[in-house]
């Protein structure tokens, strides 16, 4: 399988009839490749909540297509009735996962399209929603390519990079964010070795990142999360790259649980840490990481997920936060499609994104 085939893999798309969303069920990877055709709000909510669709940018793309499809199935003839039902469905979808900002951001963007076409025939409104969803998808592809280019500029031939969770094409669109530079390096003939954290308890690193990198021919080695310290101590890591589900105004980054611990380790060993993500992941209304909601998942995942038998007694209590927040002081930079933002982040966000910071 070529780099092109992996980096351009289709993880979410509009159905041919434009009345469904087709998604790759990521819960079954790497052992089974199965596409689901979703037509109802309940199945779409479940797909996000159950991580069949995952990764902040991918969730945003999916949500846009989902609302375009659900709007077509909303029968109310008058706009007020239509918009009440549309808003209900949008709020319902938004409740599926609280941490990734792209979900709410893209739902809000689609809502703006509805309101902008409220005085037009229903056919025109529905067509505008389809067009906007496709535009969101295309924009993400372009952003991922630019992020990959900026990210690669931070590396040199022969570097070793450690990454956490999954921020490749499965979690975004083409190339990905934190994994994008590795694919681009492969295309350019550069050798980059990637240490892949397994990412407990959902194992996105083991199941998805190592799968994508191996299929693309990128040199990678899978390690348990608690092995990151020793490879850093041995001098086998030159940089840390991970994605982001929400970035606060001050540069604090929410990402998959374990990311902040990796950043603390890297800080101790003097290794630069970079978070890579599109500007859609920056929540300019969120002042800092303390204001980012952290999703808590079913505690039983720790004991039973991916195990044939429970790995702890039934009565053992578990705590299962899905994300943690990496303090901005631990980051060497945040890589976006407009460039690399260095500390102080709030000040430099304002320079790179003046339209968002000054609204």
Secondary structure, 3 states (H helix, E strand, C coil): CCHHHHHCCCCEEECCCCCCEEEECHHHCCCCCCEEEECCHHHHHHHHHCCCCCCHHHHHHHHHHHHHHHHHCCCCCCHHHHHHHHHHHHHHHHCCCCCCHHHHHHHHHHHHHHHHCCCCCHHHHHHHHHHHHHHHHHHHHHHHHHHHHHHHCCCCCCCEEEEECCCCCCCCCCCCCCCHHHHHHHHHCCCCEEEEECCCCCCHHHHHHHHHHHHCCCCEEEECHHHHHHHHHCCCCCEEEECCCEECCCCCEEEECCHHHHHHHHHHHCCEEEEECCHHHECCCCCCHHHCCCCECCCHHHHHCCCCCCCCCCCCCCCCECEEEECHHHCCEEEECCEEECCCHHHHHHHHCHHHHCC
